[in-house]
Every structure is written in structure tokens, then in C-alpha cells.
Amino acid sequence: MTELSHGGALDVVRRLFPEAPEPWLDLSTGISPFAYPDLSVSAECLHALPTASLVDECRAAMGAAWGAVASAVAPTPGSELVIRQLPRWIGGRRIGLARFSYADHAAAWRESGREIVLAEDPADLADEVDVLVVVNPNNPDGRLRPRAGMEELLVRTRAHGGTLIVDEAFIDLDPAQSMSDAAGTPGLVVLRSAGKFFGLAGLRLGALLGPPELLAHWREFSGHWSVSGPALEIGTRIYGDAAWIEAARQRLQSWSREVCDALREAGAEIVGGTALFALARVADAGRTWEELARRGIYVRRFADDPGILRVGLPADAAALRRVAEAFRRCP
């Protein structure tokens, strides 16, 4: 079976299982099924090149939503491109990461020729590596490190001239634990994403938060128009809609509990996750993954731990019933 290094790529899975019933349920990612509803954009932002004013407005909305200084925020086309570029801009030989986490971080640093040091808990490496990468909450197990713990890691990392990189792609559900409001201080880099919480992965909008010299590297690399006008307009709107954000948090937390309860009743052991995905342990994850796919349900599996599956949130009760029934039929 072809190994998939990410969620998404439903077209690939559909070709692997042509007999599966339609419509497919793509639960392979941690993208909210409850997308922000108002995606209208002006004709001007589609017709003209993005202006500096559009960038400034989006940056200001992001900064206000996160309690960050706007000058420490740079809108980006998602976070994936930034992850691949950070090794070009940040020095250091030894890079510390969690053993089981978002794999693109390790891949980017490894490709740059750095020494990768892995630990079950990346905090154990803070005093000995030049760059410490922490995904908070961690993907895929959902481990959330409290704000006080993150502040301690920053102090320990900076004590020997190191850099702490915090990937906060899923932090929107727990904003009090975010380090975004500390962005701009030396030795701290924060990555944000709009795709997960707002259900807008295709918009390709995120942010790089960091000290001035790092943002200067980003501007030099990305040029004038790295983020589209529509993404900037929508980004300004979504980050300024505090009422929708709070309602979405409550809705996702409530629905996630229902999803986890249904998976448990269907025989899965829930061993981690966030309000955007559940990490389930099953008797035979490889076989279960294939059996689910034959029923048109696509979840995420992991070569690093063949006993677990990550299950995103179905969009409604009917989809959840379909998922639960499929799990019950699996070995």
C-alpha cells in the first residue's frame, strides 16, 4: 500500500480504492468541518495586485486577535512554505524535536544538513540544542503544553543563544496557551495557520511571527505578493470576528466530545487528540485503515506508530453514524 505522508490527497486514495462508495468522507486532516461562512471578496482584490494596505489590514487583524504586536506578524501563504525556509534563516547545528510530531519540521531541518535530535518530550532537549521545535498542541497526539511551560522552554533555550520555534497550527482552540503575544522578542518564532480552525485550508493563509531580522528574511524571500488579495481580505474578516471565533470554539469542543464518544462505543480507544481530531488506537490500524477506505472513509495512519489512526471530525450526525458503523465492522 502506498504510504501517504500527509492527510489530504483524497484523489490518490480514491484511485487506490475505486470500488469505495461515494461520497467519500475525508477525515484525514484536522480541518474544521464548520468553515467560516462569509467568503465574499471584492472585485478589486481579484482584479488588482494585493496592496500594502491589504497586507497591513490583515496583519493588524491577526495581531489584535492574538494580542501580538502587528509589526511582529507577517501574513504568509499557509505555514508549510515557511517551515521549509526556516533552516535557511536560523543558524545552529543541533535541532531538537519531538519523536512523534508533524514530520515536515524534521524533514526540512534534515535536508539542510543539520543534526536532528529526537526525544519523546522535546522539553528534555531545551538545554542542549541550538534550535528547539515544539508543535503546540502537538500533531497528531494533541498534547498541549501550558503557557507557563512554554515560557520556561523559551528561557532555557535563550540562555545559551538558541531559538525556540513554536508551531501553533491548532492553538486557536486554546488561545490562553499561545505564545503569539510574546512574538518579536529575540529567540522566539511562532507559526500560525488559518486553515484548521476556520476550515479554510484551501485559502492558504497563515502567519510567521518573530523578531525583525527574521521577518526581513521572509520579505526578501517571498517578494511583494506572496499572499493573494482574496486571502488577505478574508483573513482580515475572520480574525476580526471575535463572536464567531468564540462560538466556533464552543461548537467544536462539544462536537468533538460526541465524536469521541461514538468512536469509543464502536470499539476504538481514544488516546489523544484535540477538538479538531481524535487519535484512536485499534487492534490492527493498517487493516482498519484499509477497511475504512473500502467503505469510502479516509483517515490518517502513521508509519511511526502502526497501532493508531487520526480521525478528523465528520461534518454532521449522519456522517458520524457512517463512521461509527464502519469502525464497528472493522476487525
VENPE-V688224 format. One record per residue. N is the residue number from 1. SS is DSSP state (H for helix, E for strand, L for the rest). OMEGA is omega in whole degrees, 0 to 359 (none if undefined). NEAR is the number of other ideal C-beta (glycine too) atoms within 8 Angstrom. Layout:
n->N ss->SS omega->OMEGA near->NEAR
n->N ss->SS omega->OMEGA near->NEAR
//
This chain:
n->1 ss->L omega->178 near->5
n->2 ss->L omega->179 near->5
n->3 ss->L omega->180 near->5
n->4 ss->L omega->186 near->11
n->5 ss->L omega->180 near->4
n->6 ss->L omega->163 near->5
n->7 ss->L omega->185 near->11
n->8 ss->L omega->181 near->8
n->9 ss->L omega->179 near->9
n->10 ss->H omega->180 near->10
n->11 ss->H omega->179 near->6
n->12 ss->H omega->182 near->9
n->13 ss->H omega->179 near->13
n->14 ss->H omega->178 near->10
n->15 ss->H omega->180 near->7
n->16 ss->H omega->183 near->9
n->17 ss->L omega->184 near->10
n->18 ss->L omega->182 near->6
n->19 ss->L omega->184 near->4
n->20 ss->L omega->180 near->11
n->21 ss->L omega->174 near->4
n->22 ss->L omega->357 near->5
n->23 ss->L omega->176 near->4
n->24 ss->L omega->168 near->11
n->25 ss->E omega->179 near->11
n->26 ss->E omega->179 near->10
n->27 ss->L omega->186 near->13
n->28 ss->L omega->182 near->14
n->29 ss->L omega->175 near->12
n->30 ss->L omega->181 near->11
n->31 ss->L omega->182 near->10
n->32 ss->L omega->174 near->12
n->33 ss->L omega->183 near->10
n->34 ss->L omega->187 near->9
n->35 ss->L omega->174 near->8
n->36 ss->L omega->192 near->13
n->37 ss->L omega->187 near->4
n->38 ss->L omega->181 near->5
n->39 ss->L omega->179 near->7
n->40 ss->L omega->177 near->3
n->41 ss->L omega->180 near->9
n->42 ss->L omega->176 near->6
n->43 ss->H omega->182 near->5
n->44 ss->H omega->183 near->7
n->45 ss->H omega->175 near->13
n->46 ss->H omega->186 near->8
n->47 ss->H omega->187 near->5
n->48 ss->L omega->173 near->7
n->49 ss->L omega->178 near->6
n->50 ss->L omega->180 near->12
n->51 ss->L omega->175 near->8
n->52 ss->H omega->179 near->5
n->53 ss->H omega->178 near->6
n->54 ss->H omega->178 near->13
n->55 ss->H omega->182 near->12
n->56 ss->H omega->180 near->9
n->57 ss->H omega->179 near->10
n->58 ss->H omega->178 near->15
n->59 ss->H omega->181 near->12
n->60 ss->H omega->179 near->10
n->61 ss->H omega->177 near->13
n->62 ss->H omega->182 near->16
n->63 ss->H omega->180 near->13
n->64 ss->H omega->181 near->10
n->65 ss->H omega->185 near->10
n->66 ss->H omega->184 near->13
n->67 ss->L omega->183 near->7
n->68 ss->L omega->173 near->13
n->69 ss->L omega->185 near->8
n->70 ss->H omega->181 near->11
n->71 ss->H omega->179 near->6
n->72 ss->H omega->185 near->12
n->73 ss->E omega->174 near->15
n->74 ss->E omega->174 near->10
n->75 ss->E omega->182 near->14
n->76 ss->E omega->176 near->15
n->77 ss->L omega->186 near->10
n->78 ss->L omega->180 near->12
n->79 ss->L omega->185 near->13
n->80 ss->H omega->180 near->7
n->81 ss->H omega->180 near->9
n->82 ss->H omega->179 near->13
n->83 ss->H omega->182 near->12
n->84 ss->H omega->182 near->9
n->85 ss->H omega->185 near->11
n->86 ss->H omega->179 near->11
n->87 ss->H omega->178 near->11
n->88 ss->H omega->189 near->8
n->89 ss->H omega->184 near->8
n->90 ss->L omega->181 near->11
n->91 ss->L omega->179 near->3
n->92 ss->L omega->184 near->11
n->93 ss->L omega->186 near->5
n->94 ss->E omega->185 near->11
n->95 ss->E omega->182 near->15
n->96 ss->E omega->180 near->14
n->97 ss->E omega->173 near->15
n->98 ss->E omega->181 near->13
n->99 ss->L omega->183 near->8
n->100 ss->L omega->184 near->10
n->101 ss->L omega->181 near->13
n->102 ss->L omega->195 near->9
n->103 ss->H omega->184 near->7
n->104 ss->H omega->177 near->9
n->105 ss->H omega->180 near->14
n->106 ss->H omega->181 near->12
n->107 ss->H omega->182 near->8
n->108 ss->H omega->181 near->12
n->109 ss->H omega->179 near->14
n->110 ss->H omega->180 near->9
n->111 ss->H omega->178 near->7
n->112 ss->L omega->178 near->8
n->113 ss->L omega->180 near->4
n->114 ss->L omega->175 near->12
n->115 ss->E omega->181 near->6
n->116 ss->E omega->178 near->9
n->117 ss->E omega->184 near->11
n->118 ss->E omega->176 near->8
n->119 ss->E omega->175 near->11
n->120 ss->L omega->177 near->6
n->121 ss->L omega->183 near->6
n->122 ss->H omega->178 near->13
n->123 ss->H omega->180 near->9
n->124 ss->H omega->185 near->7
n->125 ss->H omega->190 near->11
n->126 ss->L omega->184 near->14
n->127 ss->L omega->188 near->6
n->128 ss->L omega->180 near->7
n->129 ss->L omega->179 near->13
n->130 ss->L omega->178 near->10
n->131 ss->E omega->177 near->15
n->132 ss->E omega->180 near->16
n->133 ss->E omega->180 near->14
n->134 ss->E omega->173 near->15
n->135 ss->E omega->188 near->13
n->136 ss->L omega->356 near->13
n->137 ss->L omega->185 near->12
n->138 ss->L omega->176 near->14
n->139 ss->L omega->25 near->11
n->140 ss->L omega->187 near->13
n->141 ss->L omega->175 near->10
n->142 ss->L omega->181 near->13
n->143 ss->L omega->182 near->7
n->144 ss->L omega->178 near->10
n->145 ss->L omega->181 near->11
n->146 ss->L omega->181 near->7
n->147 ss->H omega->180 near->9
n->148 ss->H omega->178 near->6
n->149 ss->H omega->178 near->9
n->150 ss->H omega->178 near->15
n->151 ss->H omega->178 near->10
n->152 ss->H omega->178 near->8
n->153 ss->H omega->179 near->14
n->154 ss->H omega->179 near->13
n->155 ss->H omega->182 near->8
n->156 ss->H omega->181 near->9
n->157 ss->H omega->182 near->14
n->158 ss->H omega->183 near->11
n->159 ss->L omega->178 near->7
n->160 ss->L omega->175 near->6
n->161 ss->L omega->182 near->5
n->162 ss->L omega->181 near->14
n->163 ss->E omega->174 near->12
n->164 ss->E omega->175 near->16
n->165 ss->E omega->181 near->14
n->166 ss->E omega->177 near->13
n->167 ss->E omega->184 near->13
n->168 ss->L omega->183 near->13
n->169 ss->L omega->183 near->14
n->170 ss->L omega->187 near->13
n->171 ss->H omega->186 near->13
n->172 ss->H omega->179 near->10
n->173 ss->H omega->180 near->12
n->174 ss->H omega->189 near->9
n->175 ss->H omega->181 near->8
n->176 ss->H omega->181 near->5
n->177 ss->H omega->184 near->11
n->178 ss->L omega->174 near->12
n->179 ss->L omega->186 near->14
n->180 ss->H omega->183 near->13
n->181 ss->H omega->177 near->8
n->182 ss->H omega->183 near->9
n->183 ss->L omega->182 near->14
n->184 ss->L omega->177 near->12
n->185 ss->L omega->182 near->7
n->186 ss->L omega->174 near->5
n->187 ss->L omega->181 near->11
n->188 ss->E omega->175 near->15
n->189 ss->E omega->180 near->13
n->190 ss->E omega->176 near->14
n->191 ss->E omega->178 near->16
n->192 ss->E omega->179 near->14
n->193 ss->E omega->175 near->12
n->194 ss->L omega->190 near->13
n->195 ss->L omega->188 near->15
n->196 ss->L omega->186 near->15
n->197 ss->L omega->183 near->12
n->198 ss->L omega->179 near->13
n->199 ss->L omega->187 near->12
n->200 ss->L omega->183 near->13
n->201 ss->H omega->180 near->11
n->202 ss->H omega->178 near->5
n->203 ss->H omega->182 near->12
n->204 ss->L omega->178 near->11
n->205 ss->L omega->176 near->16
n->206 ss->E omega->180 near->16
n->207 ss->E omega->170 near->10
n->208 ss->E omega->178 near->15
n->209 ss->E omega->182 near->15
n->210 ss->L omega->180 near->11
n->211 ss->L omega->186 near->11
n->212 ss->H omega->183 near->7
n->213 ss->H omega->178 near->6
n->214 ss->H omega->179 near->12
n->215 ss->H omega->175 near->12
n->216 ss->H omega->175 near->8
n->217 ss->H omega->180 near->11
n->218 ss->H omega->182 near->14
n->219 ss->H omega->180 near->9
n->220 ss->H omega->180 near->6
n->221 ss->H omega->192 near->8
n->222 ss->H omega->180 near->7
n->223 ss->L omega->189 near->6
n->224 ss->L omega->194 near->5
n->225 ss->L omega->183 near->7
n->226 ss->L omega->178 near->7
n->227 ss->L omega->185 near->14
n->228 ss->L omega->176 near->9
n->229 ss->H omega->178 near->14
n->230 ss->H omega->179 near->10
n->231 ss->H omega->180 near->13
n->232 ss->H omega->179 near->17
n->233 ss->H omega->181 near->13
n->234 ss->H omega->178 near->14
n->235 ss->H omega->177 near->16
n->236 ss->H omega->182 near->13
n->237 ss->H omega->187 near->11
n->238 ss->H omega->182 near->13
n->239 ss->H omega->176 near->12
n->240 ss->L omega->185 near->9
n->241 ss->L omega->185 near->9
n->242 ss->H omega->181 near->7
n->243 ss->H omega->179 near->6
n->244 ss->H omega->181 near->9
n->245 ss->H omega->181 near->11
n->246 ss->H omega->178 near->8
n->247 ss->H omega->179 near->8
n->248 ss->H omega->177 near->13
n->249 ss->H omega->182 near->11
n->250 ss->H omega->181 near->8
n->251 ss->H omega->181 near->9
n->252 ss->H omega->180 near->15
n->253 ss->H omega->179 near->10
n->254 ss->H omega->182 near->8
n->255 ss->H omega->179 near->11
n->256 ss->H omega->178 near->14
n->257 ss->H omega->178 near->8
n->258 ss->H omega->180 near->9
n->259 ss->H omega->181 near->13
n->260 ss->H omega->178 near->11
n->261 ss->H omega->181 near->8
n->262 ss->H omega->179 near->12
n->263 ss->H omega->177 near->15
n->264 ss->H omega->180 near->10
n->265 ss->H omega->179 near->7
n->266 ss->L omega->174 near->11
n->267 ss->L omega->179 near->8
n->268 ss->L omega->174 near->12
n->269 ss->E omega->180 near->7
n->270 ss->E omega->186 near->12
n->271 ss->E omega->179 near->8
n->272 ss->E omega->178 near->9
n->273 ss->E omega->173 near->14
n->274 ss->E omega->177 near->11
n->275 ss->L omega->177 near->9
n->276 ss->L omega->176 near->15
n->277 ss->E omega->176 near->13
n->278 ss->E omega->174 near->12
n->279 ss->E omega->187 near->15
n->280 ss->E omega->173 near->13
n->281 ss->E omega->180 near->10
n->282 ss->L omega->185 near->14
n->283 ss->L omega->182 near->4
n->284 ss->L omega->187 near->7
n->285 ss->H omega->181 near->12
n->286 ss->H omega->180 near->9
n->287 ss->H omega->178 near->9
n->288 ss->H omega->178 near->14
n->289 ss->H omega->181 near->11
n->290 ss->H omega->180 near->9
n->291 ss->H omega->176 near->12
n->292 ss->H omega->180 near->13
n->293 ss->H omega->178 near->13
n->294 ss->H omega->177 near->9
n->295 ss->L omega->176 near->11
n->296 ss->L omega->179 near->12
n->297 ss->E omega->186 near->12
n->298 ss->E omega->176 near->12
n->299 ss->L omega->185 near->12
n->300 ss->E omega->174 near->13
n->301 ss->E omega->187 near->12
n->302 ss->L omega->177 near->10
n->303 ss->L omega->182 near->5
n->304 ss->L omega->179 near->5
n->305 ss->L omega->185 near->6
n->306 ss->L omega->180 near->8
n->307 ss->L omega->185 near->6
n->308 ss->E omega->175 near->14
n->309 ss->E omega->173 near->13
n->310 ss->E omega->185 near->17
n->311 ss->E omega->176 near->14
n->312 ss->E omega->184 near->16
n->313 ss->L omega->169 near->12
n->314 ss->L omega->187 near->12
n->315 ss->L omega->185 near->6
n->316 ss->L omega->184 near->7
n->317 ss->H omega->180 near->5
n->318 ss->H omega->178 near->6
n->319 ss->H omega->179 near->10
n->320 ss->H omega->177 near->12
n->321 ss->H omega->179 near->9
n->322 ss->H omega->180 near->12
n->323 ss->H omega->182 near->16
n->324 ss->H omega->179 near->12
n->325 ss->H omega->179 near->9
n->326 ss->H omega->178 near->12
n->327 ss->H omega->179 near->14
n->328 ss->H omega->182 near->8
n->329 ss->H omega->181 near->7
n->330 ss->L omega->180 near->11
n->331 ss->L omega->none near->6
//
